[in-house]
Amino acid sequence: MKNLFSSSATTVIMLCVYAIVLAIATIIEKFYGTAIAKAEVYHAPWFLFYQGTLVLHLIFVLVVKHCRRYVKLGMLIVHCAFIVILIGALVSFLTGEEGILHLREGETGNRLVMLDGGQRTEHELPFAIELKNFELSRYPGSSSPSSYESVLVIHKDGESRSEHISMNNVLDIQGYRFFQASYDEDEQGTVLSVNHDIAGRYITYSGYFLLATGFLIVFLSGKSRFSRLRHRLKRLYSGRTIAFLFFLHLSTFAFADISDLSDIVRRHAVSPSHAKKFAALPMQSPNGRVMPISTFSSELLRKLHKSTEVKGINSDQFLLSVLLMPDVWMRLPFISLPGEDICGRYGLSGGYCAYTDLFTDDGSYKLQKDLERIYRKKVPERSLLDKDVLKLDERINLFHQLLNRQLLSIFPLDNAQSNKWYAPGDDLSLFIGKDSMFVSKIFDWYLDEVRQSILNHNQTEADRVLDMIVAYQNAKASAGLISSEKLEAECRYNALQPFRLCRIGYLLLGGALLLTLFGIRSDRRCWGNILHYVLLGLALAVFHLHMYGMGMRWYISGHAPWSNSYETMVYVAWAIVLAGLLFARRNVLSFALSLLFAGVILFVAGLNWMDPEITPLVPVLKSPWLMFHVAVIVAAYGFFGISWLIGMSNMVLFIITGHKSRRPERMLQIEELSILNEMSLWVGLALMTVGTFLGAVWANETWGRYWGWDPKETWALITILVYAVVTHVHLLKCDSSLWLFNVLSVWAFASVLMTYFGVNYFLNGMHAYGYNEGAGDMMVYGGVLAGVCVLFTVFSYIRWKKTDVVADTEYEIKKLKIEK
């Protein structure tokens, strides 16, 4: 019984059961609500008992293993940290208090409302709080909240003092921590969440500190497993594995040209030089951000046509062309159709339709009846065709607004409190005096001059009128709203398209590097080595371009560029290449695979359902914790991605292993890659764990609790558990442990995909800032990928079991000689 309770197999089984229970709990929450999930699982006595058993088991294992000197200092501290964190969670659960304080302006209260298991109770605070004023600020020209804060007066022991509380700005009074949670619709009241958990907070934070310290020792100590893996890798033969040529076809994704416009549009296109000048004109987006028109035109054509170019006409020329020749564009079939079923339903063909194709001869909108039927349905009941109809309707409405000049918000209203800008097609009655005359006439004048410039090939007058609009903007816009430096930087960013270039570079260089690895293996001539190093140098140049693009996006937006789905995918690609670089010295194959994987990720990021728009942050994300938490988490995804690639590579090597004379060399290659795989997993697991608990600290500083069993939080924990199991597989004494480790490193990546994509698509929660409706398309790719992984797993296992005894003996002898 003692051996069973202290065995590594028991640890692996208990962690697997824990992860499965958590996954089931998130599904329960999806269908039955948070209250049921907490009552039946998270706060249920049996679940607390299981967690307590897991802690006791972990303590017992540590005592037994440490007494036998199996556990080194770093890992001992890491495991002890988890015990401390779980103890802190138990203390918080038993002694902590959470509640809500709702106040209206001018109201004073001290009754804390708490909900526990559906029961409403009240608790009297040892002081009173008065809401003096609630303030909500919005982004300029937008209804989106930028921040909200409450001006409070604290009445305590006969004294009063004023305090401010806002999102990410906590008010601490006698151990009670107040957080700006929400506000009333009329903006006359505030909702504060309150947390009282002194003991639990300090115990938990101590566990977080121990965790970071432990991982630091693991990577720096010369006696840790990570260090032993590093030394084993030095002793092993640095073999070259065969290049996987089937990856190379991915490079063709970098080139696509799907467009067809008539000759009349090309003949009357605005000159690129003037289109560039027009594209630099500032405008206000619907969310209030001031940006150059080039950003808007690119996003517009991308949404309408699924491309940023149309047969030699770029997005800036397209925008001007529509404004100059609306009748022509209304009849051109360039609006992309979202699905094939749409064509049959409305008599369309060719994958594109014209604006006029969706209207009958009497002017009736063909989609109207279907839209009325769809909107009467509940969202979960809508079919795929229904969703395609809604997408097409969105594109038609967008083009309709463009035809009516309602999208180009280029005129700031003088002295407007909201800093709102107006488009030429908007109601301009708010403008008075000379301003009214200017904004009502200038745009038509400008378009007339552009038409003349096309005919006489002289754009001087068009440039002059455009300069007048710019002068008006600078005179009327609120101070600091227009930054010429940032606008110029954004124009350069749009023209450069750095991540598109990186996508092409990573795919081509990754494929070429694999080819040279294969070639150098069979031909050791000097030219092969020179080409090899040239490709490495070019790959480094593309990597620096990737960093430059991220830096430009950071400068333009004013915040770290990983706040939505598109940005995090760009950062994941960068982290994967960085992880490959760290291992490139030991094994260039891992670097080549990381380039290909990064290229594929940037290709996915460039798909039309991904939104590359630079947007302002929602209030909760306006925190320095965003940069640290997301950066560390996504860096972990990069290392997990490298492990997935290496695991797939090893499964291919298992499959292609042939004659027994080749087996010793193949096995050494597999072991070399397996060591790199485990080292990458350890780095990823450390980053994932630290990043998750950094998020817990952020949550505690924002919402007043460091763990709320939100689906995103829960799946982050599941990912940690899954990779903890994978990194402990080597402790299982079985004949197939090497094969099992590589296979699990591949399948474990599914938990990363679920955490990153699946939670947003399948589940609900508070972490939906980066949600993208097109994430559902990723499930199709995921299904295909899962099928490939199943085939690789089955065939690699079959080949692994067909082991030649003589070959195994040769491998063991060769390995022993190398290690000596």
C-alpha positions in Angstrom: 0.0 0.0 0.0 2.9 2.3 0.9 4.6 1.7 -2.5 1.3 2.2 -4.3 0.6 5.6 -2.7 4.2 6.8 -3.4 4.5 5.5 -6.9 4.9 7.7 -9.9 2.1 5.8 -11.7 -0.3 6.9 -8.9 0.8 10.5 -9.4 0.2 10.4 -13.1 -3.2 8.7 -12.7 -4.4 11.2 -10.0 -3.3 14.2 -12.2 -5.1 12.7 -15.2 -8.3 12.2 -13.1 -8.0 15.8 -11.8 -7.7 17.2 -15.3 -10.6 15.1 -16.6 -12.9 16.3 -13.7 -12.0 19.9 -14.4 -12.8 19.5 -18.1 -16.2 18.0 -17.3 -16.8 20.9 -14.9 -16.4 23.4 -17.6 -18.9 21.5 -19.8 -21.4 21.5 -16.9 -20.9 25.2 -16.5 -21.6 25.7 -20.2 -25.0 23.9 -20.1 -26.2 24.4 -16.5 -24.5 27.6 -15.4 -21.7 28.6 -13.0 -23.7 28.1 -9.8 -24.4 24.4 -10.7 -20.7 23.8 -11.6 -19.5 25.3 -8.4 -22.1 23.4 -6.3 -21.6 20.0 -7.9 -17.8 20.2 -8.6 -15.6 23.1 -7.6 -17.1 23.6 -4.1 -18.4 20.1 -3.6 -17.1 18.2 -0.5 -15.9 15.3 -2.7 -13.9 17.6 -4.9 -12.3 19.3 -1.9 -11.6 15.8 -0.4 -9.9 14.7 -3.7 -7.7 17.8 -3.8 -6.8 17.2 -0.2 -5.9 13.6 -1.0 -3.8 14.9 -3.9 -1.9 17.2 -1.6 -1.3 14.4 0.9 -0.1 12.1 -1.8 2.3 14.8 -3.1 3.7 15.4 0.4 4.1 11.6 0.9 5.9 11.3 -2.5 8.2 14.2 -1.7 9.2 12.8 1.7 9.9 9.3 0.3 11.7 10.5 -2.8 13.7 13.2 -0.9 14.8 10.6 1.7 16.1 8.5 -1.1 17.7 11.6 -2.7 15.6 11.2 -5.9 14.3 14.8 -5.7 16.7 17.8 -6.2 16.3 21.1 -4.5 14.7 23.0 -7.4 12.0 20.4 -8.0 11.4 20.0 -4.2 10.7 23.7 -4.0 8.4 23.6 -7.0 6.3 20.8 -5.6 6.2 22.4 -2.2 5.0 25.6 -3.8 2.0 23.8 -5.3 1.2 22.4 -1.8 1.4 25.9 -0.3 -0.8 27.3 -3.1 -3.4 24.7 -2.5 -3.3 25.3 1.2 -3.7 29.0 0.6 -6.8 28.2 -1.6 -8.3 26.1 1.2 -7.7 28.9 3.7 -9.4 31.4 1.3 -12.3 29.1 0.9 -12.8 28.6 4.6 -12.1 32.1 5.9 -12.4 34.5 3.0 -15.4 36.7 2.3 -16.6 38.0 -1.1 -19.5 40.2 -1.7 -21.0 43.2 -3.6 -21.6 46.8 -2.4 -24.1 48.7 -4.6 -24.3 52.5 -4.2 -26.1 55.3 -5.9 -24.6 58.8 -6.1 -25.1 60.6 -2.8 -25.9 57.3 -1.0 -24.0 56.0 2.0 -23.9 52.2 2.9 -22.1 49.6 4.9 -24.1 46.4 4.1 -22.1 43.9 2.1 -24.3 41.5 0.1 -22.9 38.0 -0.2 -24.2 35.1 -2.4 -23.2 31.7 -1.3 -24.8 28.6 -2.9 -27.8 30.8 -4.1 -28.4 32.1 -0.6 -28.3 35.9 -0.1 -26.8 37.1 3.2 -25.6 40.5 4.4 -22.6 41.5 6.4 -22.0 44.8 8.1 -18.7 46.5 7.4 -16.9 48.3 10.3 -17.0 51.6 8.3 -19.4 53.3 5.9 -18.8 54.3 2.3 -20.5 57.2 0.5 -20.5 57.5 -3.3 -19.7 61.1 -4.1 -19.6 60.8 -7.9 -19.4 58.1 -10.6 -17.4 59.0 -13.7 -17.4 57.1 -17.0 -15.0 58.1 -19.7 -15.3 56.9 -23.3 -12.9 56.7 -26.2 -13.1 59.8 -28.4 -16.1 59.7 -30.7 -17.1 56.3 -29.5 -19.6 54.8 -27.0 -17.0 52.2 -25.9 -15.9 52.7 -22.2 -12.3 53.7 -21.8 -12.4 53.7 -18.0 -14.8 54.1 -15.1 -14.1 55.2 -11.6 -15.9 56.0 -8.4 -15.2 59.0 -6.1 -15.8 57.7 -2.6 -15.9 59.2 0.9 -14.9 56.8 3.7 -16.5 57.4 7.1 -14.6 55.6 9.8 -14.2 56.3 13.5 -15.8 59.8 13.2 -13.4 60.8 10.4 -13.9 61.1 6.7 -11.5 60.9 3.8 -11.9 60.9 0.0 -10.8 58.0 -2.2 -10.8 57.1 -5.9 -11.4 53.6 -7.1 -11.2 52.5 -10.7 -10.6 49.3 -12.8 -7.2 47.9 -11.8 -7.0 50.5 -9.0 -7.8 48.8 -5.7 -9.0 50.4 -2.5 -7.8 48.6 0.7 -9.5 49.4 4.0 -8.8 47.3 7.1 -8.2 44.2 5.0 -11.3 44.8 2.9 -10.4 45.3 -0.7 -12.8 47.1 -3.0 -12.8 46.7 -6.8 -14.6 48.7 -9.5 -16.8 45.8 -10.9 -19.6 47.5 -12.8 -22.0 50.4 -12.9 -25.7 51.2 -13.4 -27.0 51.8 -16.9 -27.9 55.4 -16.1 -24.3 56.0 -15.0 -25.6 57.3 -11.6 -24.5 54.3 -9.5 -21.6 52.0 -9.0 -21.1 48.3 -8.2 -18.1 47.4 -6.1 -16.9 43.9 -5.5 -15.4 43.4 -2.0 -13.0 40.8 -0.9 -11.7 40.0 2.6 -9.0 37.3 2.6 -5.8 38.4 4.5 -4.5 35.0 5.5 -5.3 33.2 2.3 -3.9 35.9 0.1 -0.5 36.0 1.8 -0.2 32.2 1.9 -1.1 32.0 -1.8 1.3 34.7 -2.8 4.1 33.0 -0.8 3.4 29.9 -2.9 3.7 31.9 -6.1 7.1 33.2 -4.9 8.3 29.7 -4.1 7.1 28.5 -7.5 9.1 31.1 -9.4 12.2 30.5 -7.1 11.9 26.7 -7.6 11.8 26.9 -11.4 14.7 29.4 -11.4 16.8 26.8 -9.5 15.7 24.0 -11.8 17.1 25.8 -14.8 20.2 27.2 -13.2 21.3 24.3 -11.0 23.9 21.9 -12.4 22.3 18.9 -10.7 18.7 19.3 -12.0 17.0 17.0 -14.6 17.1 19.9 -17.1 20.8 20.1 -16.6 21.3 16.4 -17.0 19.3 16.5 -20.2 21.5 19.2 -21.5 24.6 17.2 -20.8 23.2 14.1 -22.4 22.5 16.0 -25.5 26.1 17.1 -25.7 27.3 13.5 -25.6 24.8 12.2 -28.1 25.5 12.1 -31.8 24.2 15.2 -33.5 22.4 13.4 -36.3 20.4 14.9 -39.1 16.9 13.6 -39.6 15.2 13.4 -43.0 13.4 16.5 -44.2 9.7 16.3 -44.3 9.0 17.5 -47.8 5.2 17.4 -47.3 5.6 20.6 -45.3 6.9 22.5 -48.3 3.6 22.8 -50.1 2.5 25.2 -47.3 4.8 27.8 -48.9 2.3 28.1 -51.7 -0.2 29.6 -49.3 1.9 32.7 -49.2 0.8 33.7 -52.7 -2.8 34.3 -53.6 -4.4 36.5 -56.2 -8.2 36.2 -56.4 -9.6 39.2 -58.1 -11.3 40.3 -61.3 -12.3 43.9 -62.1 -13.2 45.4 -65.5 -10.8 47.4 -67.6 -12.8 50.5 -67.0 -11.8 50.5 -63.3 -8.1 50.0 -64.2 -8.1 52.7 -66.8 -9.7 55.3 -64.4 -7.7 54.3 -61.4 -6.2 57.1 -59.3 -2.5 57.5 -59.5 -0.6 55.5 -56.8 1.2 58.6 -55.6 -2.0 60.6 -54.9 -3.7 57.5 -53.5 -0.8 57.3 -51.0 -1.3 60.9 -50.0 -5.0 60.4 -49.6 -4.3 57.2 -47.5 -2.3 59.3 -45.0 -5.3 61.5 -44.2 -6.4 61.0 -40.6 -9.9 59.6 -39.9 -11.7 58.4 -36.8 -12.7 54.7 -36.5 -16.0 53.6 -35.0 -14.2 52.8 -31.7 -12.8 56.3 -31.6 -9.2 55.7 -32.6 -7.6 58.2 -35.0 -5.9 56.3 -37.8 -4.8 56.9 -41.4 -7.3 56.1 -44.1 -4.9 53.4 -45.4 -5.8 51.3 -42.4 -9.5 51.7 -43.0 -9.2 51.0 -46.7 -7.2 47.8 -46.2 -9.7 46.5 -43.6 -12.7 47.4 -45.8 -11.5 45.7 -48.9 -10.4 42.7 -46.8 -14.0 42.4 -45.4 -15.7 42.9 -48.8 -13.4 41.1 -51.2 -11.2 38.9 -48.9 -8.1 40.6 -50.2 -6.2 43.9 -49.9 -5.6 44.2 -53.6 -7.7 43.8 -56.7 -5.9 43.2 -60.0 -3.2 45.9 -59.6 -5.5 48.3 -57.7 -4.6 48.6 -54.1 -7.0 49.2 -51.3 -6.4 53.0 -51.3 -7.1 53.3 -55.0 -10.2 51.1 -54.5 -11.6 53.4 -51.9 -11.2 56.5 -54.1 -12.5 54.6 -57.1 -15.7 53.7 -55.3 -16.2 57.3 -54.2 -15.6 58.5 -57.8 -17.6 55.8 -59.7 -20.2 54.4 -57.3 -22.5 53.4 -60.2 -19.8 51.2 -61.8 -18.9 49.5 -58.5 -22.5 48.7 -57.7 -22.7 46.5 -60.8 -19.3 44.8 -60.4 -19.2 41.3 -58.9 -16.5 41.8 -56.3 -18.3 41.2 -53.0 -17.2 37.8 -51.7 -19.9 35.2 -51.0 -19.5 33.5 -47.6 -20.7 30.0 -48.7 -21.7 27.9 -51.7 -25.2 27.4 -50.5 -25.7 31.2 -50.8 -25.2 31.0 -54.6 -28.0 28.5 -55.1 -30.4 30.3 -52.8 -30.2 33.6 -54.5 -29.2 32.7 -58.0 -25.6 33.8 -57.8 -22.4 32.2 -59.2 -18.6 32.6 -59.3 -18.0 33.2 -55.6 -18.6 36.9 -55.9 -21.7 39.1 -56.3 -22.4 42.7 -57.2 -24.3 45.0 -54.9 -27.2 45.2 -57.5 -27.4 41.4 -57.6 -29.2 41.3 -54.2 -31.9 43.7 -55.2 -34.9 43.0 -57.4 -36.1 45.2 -60.3 -38.5 47.0 -57.9 -35.8 47.7 -55.4 -36.7 45.0 -52.9 -33.8 43.5 -50.9 -33.6 39.8 -51.6 -32.2 38.9 -48.1 -35.0 40.7 -46.2 -37.4 37.8 -45.6 -34.6 35.5 -44.6 -33.1 38.0 -42.3 -36.4 38.5 -40.5 -36.7 34.7 -40.1 -33.2 34.4 -38.8 -33.4 37.1 -36.3 -36.5 35.4 -34.8 -34.4 32.4 -34.1 -32.3 31.9 -31.0 -28.5 32.1 -31.7 -27.8 28.4 -31.0 -30.6 27.4 -33.4 -29.2 29.3 -36.4 -27.9 27.0 -39.2 -24.7 27.4 -41.2 -26.7 28.9 -44.0 -28.3 31.4 -41.6 -24.9 32.5 -40.5 -23.7 32.9 -44.1 -26.8 35.1 -44.9 -25.9 37.3 -41.9 -22.3 37.6 -43.1 -23.4 38.6 -46.6 -25.9 41.1 -45.2 -23.1 42.7 -43.2 -21.0 43.1 -46.3 -23.8 44.6 -48.3 -24.6 47.1 -45.5 -21.0 48.0 -45.2 -20.8 48.7 -49.0 -24.1 50.6 -48.8 -22.6 52.9 -46.1 -19.6 53.5 -48.2 -21.7 54.4 -51.2 -23.5 57.0 -49.0 -20.1 58.3 -47.7 -21.0 57.4 -44.1 -17.8 55.6 -43.2 -15.1 58.2 -43.7 -15.2 60.2 -40.5 -12.7 62.9 -41.4 -14.3 66.1 -40.0 -13.8 66.8 -36.2 -16.5 68.9 -34.6 -15.0 71.9 -32.9 -15.4 71.9 -29.0 -17.3 68.6 -29.0 -17.1 67.0 -25.6 -17.1 63.5 -27.1 -14.3 64.4 -29.6 -16.5 62.8 -32.3 -15.6 63.1 -36.0 -18.2 63.1 -38.8 -18.2 61.7 -42.3 -19.3 63.6 -45.5 -22.5 61.6 -45.6 -23.5 62.1 -41.9 -25.9 64.8 -40.6 -23.6 67.8 -40.5 -26.2 70.2 -39.0 -24.1 70.4 -35.8 -21.4 72.4 -37.7 -22.1 76.1 -37.7 -20.8 79.2 -39.5 -17.8 78.8 -41.8 -17.3 75.2 -40.6 -20.7 74.2 -41.9 -19.9 75.6 -45.3 -16.5 74.0 -45.4 -17.5 70.4 -44.4 -20.6 70.4 -46.7 -18.6 71.5 -49.8 -15.0 70.4 -49.5 -15.3 66.7 -50.1 -17.3 67.1 -53.3 -14.7 69.7 -54.4 -11.9 67.3 -53.6 -13.5 64.4 -55.6 -14.0 66.7 -58.6 -10.3 67.6 -58.6 -9.4 63.9 -58.4 -11.5 63.2 -61.5 -9.7 66.0 -63.3 -6.3 64.7 -62.2 -7.2 61.3 -63.8 -8.0 63.0 -67.1 -5.1 65.6 -67.3 -2.6 63.5 -65.3 -2.0 66.5 -63.0 -2.8 66.0 -59.4 -1.6 69.4 -58.1 -5.1 70.8 -57.4 -6.3 67.5 -55.8 -3.3 67.6 -53.5 -4.0 71.2 -52.6 -7.6 70.5 -51.6 -6.5 67.5 -49.6 -4.1 69.8 -47.8 -7.0 72.1 -46.9 -8.8 69.1 -45.2 -5.7 68.3 -43.3 -5.3 71.9 -42.1 -9.0 71.9 -41.0 -8.4 68.7 -39.0 -5.3 70.1 -37.2 -7.2 73.2 -36.3 -10.4 71.6 -35.0 -9.3 68.3 -33.5 -8.8 68.1 -29.8 -5.2 68.7 -28.6 -3.2 65.5 -28.7 -5.7 63.5 -30.7 -3.7 63.7 -33.9 -0.2 62.4 -33.7 1.6 62.9 -37.0 4.4 60.6 -36.0 2.1 57.7 -35.2 0.1 58.3 -38.3 3.3 58.2 -40.4 4.4 55.0 -38.6 1.0 53.4 -39.2 1.2 54.2 -42.9 4.7 52.6 -43.1 3.3 49.6 -41.2 0.4 49.3 -43.7 2.7 49.6 -46.7 5.3 47.2 -45.4 2.9 44.5 -44.2 5.7 43.0 -42.1 3.8 39.8 -41.0 2.9 38.9 -44.6 6.6 39.1 -45.5 7.5 37.1 -42.4 4.9 34.5 -43.4 6.5 34.1 -46.8 10.0 34.2 -45.4 9.4 31.6 -42.7 7.7 29.1 -45.0 10.3 29.4 -47.8 13.4 29.5 -45.5 12.0 26.7 -43.3 11.4 24.4 -46.3 14.8 25.3 -47.9 16.6 24.7 -44.6 15.1 21.3 -44.3 16.3 20.6 -47.9 19.8 21.7 -47.1 19.8 19.5 -43.9 18.9 16.6 -46.1 21.5 17.6 -48.7 24.3 18.1 -46.2 23.6 14.7 -44.8 24.3 13.1 -48.1 26.9 15.6 -49.4 29.5 17.3 -47.1 30.8 19.6 -49.8 31.6 23.2 -48.9 28.8 24.8 -50.9 26.2 22.9 -48.9 27.6 24.3 -45.6 27.7 27.8 -47.1 24.1 27.6 -48.3 23.1 26.3 -44.9 24.6 29.3 -43.1 23.2 31.7 -45.6 19.7 30.4 -45.0 20.2 30.7 -41.2 21.3 34.3 -41.6 18.2 35.1 -43.8 16.0 33.4 -41.2 17.5 35.6 -38.5 16.8 38.7 -40.7 13.1 37.6 -41.0 12.9 37.1 -37.3 14.2 40.6 -36.7 11.6 41.9 -39.2 9.0 40.1 -37.1 10.2 41.9 -34.0 10.2 45.2 -35.9 6.6 44.7 -37.0 5.5 43.9 -33.4 7.4 47.0 -32.2 5.6 49.2 -34.8 2.2 47.8 -33.7 3.1 48.4 -30.1 4.1 52.0 -30.8 1.0 52.7 -32.9 -1.5 51.2 -30.5 0.2 52.4 -27.3 -0.1 49.0 -25.6 1.6 45.6 -25.8 0.6 43.9 -29.1 -1.1 40.8 -27.7 -4.5 41.9 -26.7 -6.6 40.1 -29.3 -6.7 36.9 -31.4 -4.7 38.3 -34.3 -2.0 39.8 -32.1 -1.5 36.8 -29.9 -1.2 34.5 -33.0 1.5 36.9 -34.3 3.2 36.7 -30.9 2.9 32.9 -30.8 4.7 32.7 -34.1 7.5 34.9 -32.8 7.8 32.8 -29.6 8.0 29.6 -31.6 10.9 30.9 -33.7 12.6 32.2 -30.6 12.2 28.7 -29.0 13.6 27.2 -32.1 16.6 29.6 -32.0 17.4 28.6 -28.4 17.7 24.9 -29.6 19.3 25.7 -33.0 22.8 25.2 -31.7 22.0 21.7 -30.6 19.8 20.7 -33.4 19.1 22.8 -36.5 16.1 20.6 -37.4 14.1 22.0 -34.5 14.8 25.5 -35.8 13.8 24.6 -39.4 10.5 23.1 -38.1 9.9 26.2 -35.9 10.2 28.4 -39.0 7.6 26.3 -40.9 5.3 26.2 -37.9 5.6 30.0 -37.4 4.8 30.5 -41.1 1.7 28.3 -40.9 0.5 30.3 -37.8 1.1 33.6 -39.6 -0.8 32.2 -42.6 -3.7 31.4 -40.3 -3.5 34.8 -38.7 -3.7 36.3 -42.2 -7.0 34.4 -43.0 -9.9 36.7 -43.7 -11.9 35.8 -40.6 -9.0 37.0 -38.4 -9.3 40.7 -37.6 -6.0 42.6 -37.7 -7.6 45.8 -36.7 -5.7 47.9 -34.0 -8.3 48.6 -31.4 -8.3 50.4 -28.0 -8.2 48.2 -24.9 -11.2 47.4 -22.8 -10.9 48.9 -19.3 -9.9 45.6 -17.6 -7.0 45.2 -20.0 -5.5 48.6 -19.1 -3.1 47.1 -16.7 0.7 46.4 -16.7 -0.2 42.9 -15.7 -1.5 42.3 -19.3 2.0 42.6 -20.7 3.6 40.2 -18.2 0.8 37.6 -18.0 0.0 37.3 -21.7 3.6 37.5 -22.8 4.7 34.6 -20.5 1.7 32.5 -21.3 2.0 32.9 -25.1 5.8 32.3 -24.9 4.9 28.9 -23.3 2.6 28.1 -26.2 5.7 28.7 -28.4 7.7 26.0 -26.6 4.7 23.6 -26.6 4.5 24.2 -30.3 8.1 23.2 -30.7 7.5 20.0 -28.7 4.5 19.2 -30.9 6.7 19.5 -34.0 9.5 17.4 -32.5 7.0 14.8 -31.3 5.5 14.6 -34.8 9.0 14.3 -36.3 9.9 11.4 -34.0 6.6 9.6 -34.9 7.7 9.9 -38.6 11.1 8.5 -37.6 9.4 5.6 -35.9 7.4 4.9 -39.0 10.2 5.1 -41.6 12.7 3.1 -39.5 13.7 0.3 -41.9 16.5 -2.2 -42.2 18.2 -3.2 -38.9 21.5 -1.7 -40.1 19.8 1.7 -40.1 18.1 1.3 -36.8 21.0 2.3 -34.4 21.4 5.6 -36.2 17.6 6.2 -36.3 17.3 5.5 -32.5 20.1 7.9 -31.7 18.3 10.6 -33.8 15.0 9.8 -32.0 16.7 10.0 -28.6 18.4 13.3 -29.5 15.1 14.8 -30.6 13.4 13.4 -27.5 15.8 15.2 -25.2 15.2 18.4 -27.1 11.5 17.7 -26.8 11.7 17.3 -23.0 13.8 20.4 -22.5 11.3 22.4 -24.5 8.5 20.9 -22.5 10.2 21.9 -19.2 10.6 25.5 -20.4 7.1 25.6 -21.6 5.6 24.1 -18.4 7.6 26.6 -16.3 6.4 29.6 -18.4 2.8 28.3 -18.5 2.7 27.8 -14.7 4.3 31.1 -13.8 2.2 32.9 -16.4 -1.0 31.4 -15.1 -0.3 32.4 -11.6 0.7 35.9 -12.8 -2.8 36.0 -14.2 -4.1 35.0 -10.8 -2.3 37.9 -9.2 -3.8 40.2 -11.9 -7.2 38.8 -11.2 -6.8 39.4 -7.5 -5.7 43.0 -8.2 -8.6 43.6 -10.7 -11.6 41.5 -9.4 -10.6 40.7 -5.8 -10.0 37.0 -6.3 -7.1 35.1 -7.7 -9.1 32.1 -8.9 -12.7 32.0 -9.8 -12.9 28.7 -11.9 -13.6 30.7 -15.0 -13.3 28.3 -18.0 -10.2 30.1 -19.3 -8.5 29.8 -15.9 -9.6 26.2 -15.6 -8.3 25.1 -18.9 -5.0 26.9 -18.2 -4.8 24.7 -15.1 -5.7 21.6 -17.2 -2.9 22.4 -19.6 -0.5 22.6 -16.8 -1.7 19.2 -15.5 -1.5 17.7 -18.9 2.1 18.8 -19.5 3.0 17.8 -15.9 1.9 14.3 -16.8 3.9 14.3 -20.0 7.1 15.5 -18.3 6.7 12.7 -15.6 6.3 9.9 -18.2 10.0 9.1 -18.0 9.4 7.9 -14.4 7.2 5.1 -15.6 9.3 2.0 -16.1 7.8 0.5 -19.3 9.2 -0.6 -22.7 7.3 1.9 -24.7 8.1 5.0 -22.5 10.1 6.7 -25.3 7.3 6.2 -27.9 4.7 7.2 -25.3 6.5 10.4 -24.3 6.7 11.6 -27.9 3.1 10.7 -28.7 1.8 12.4 -25.5 3.8 15.5 -26.4 1.9 15.7 -29.6 -1.6 15.1 -28.1 -1.0 17.4 -25.2 -1.0 20.3 -27.6 -4.8 19.8 -27.9 -5.1 21.3 -24.5 -3.3 24.4 -25.7 -5.6 24.7 -28.6 -8.6 24.3 -26.4 -7.3 26.9 -24.0 -6.5 29.4 -26.7 -9.4 28.8 -29.2 -11.8 26.3 -27.8 -12.8 28.1 -24.7 -13.8 31.2 -26.7 -15.7 29.1 -29.2 -17.4 26.4 -27.0 -17.5 27.9 -23.5 -18.4 31.1 -21.8 -16.4 33.2 -19.4 -14.8 36.5 -18.5 -11.7 36.0 -20.8 -13.4 36.6 -24.1 -11.5 39.8 -25.0 -9.8 38.1 -28.0 -12.9 36.2 -29.2 -13.3 36.0 -33.0 -16.4 34.5 -34.6 -14.2 32.8 -37.3 -12.5 30.7 -34.6 -15.1 28.1 -35.5 -13.3 27.5 -38.8 -10.3 26.5 -36.8 -12.2 23.5 -35.6 -12.3 22.1 -39.2 -8.5 22.4 -39.4 -8.2 21.0 -36.0 -10.3 18.0 -37.0 -8.1 17.3 -40.0 -5.0 17.7 -37.9 -6.4 15.3 -35.3 -7.0 12.7 -38.0 -3.3 13.0 -39.2 -2.1 12.7 -35.6 -4.3 9.5 -35.1 -2.7 7.9 -38.2 0.8 8.9 -37.1 0.1 7.5 -33.6 -1.2 4.2 -34.9 1.4 3.5 -37.5 4.3 4.7 -35.3 3.1 2.3 -32.5 2.9 -0.6 -35.0 6.5 0.1 -36.2 7.7 0.6 -32.7 6.5 -2.8 -31.7 8.3 -4.5 -34.6 11.7 -4.0 -33.0 14.6 -6.1 -34.3 16.5 -7.6 -31.4 19.8 -7.5 -33.2 19.3 -3.9 -34.1 18.4 -3.0 -30.6 21.6 -4.6 -29.4 23.6 -2.6 -31.9 21.9 0.6 -30.8 22.6 0.0 -27.1 26.3 -0.8 -27.9 26.7 2.4 -30.0 24.9 4.5 -27.4 27.1 3.1 -24.6 30.3 4.0 -26.6 29.1 7.6 -27.2 28.1 8.2 -23.6 31.5 6.9 -22.4 
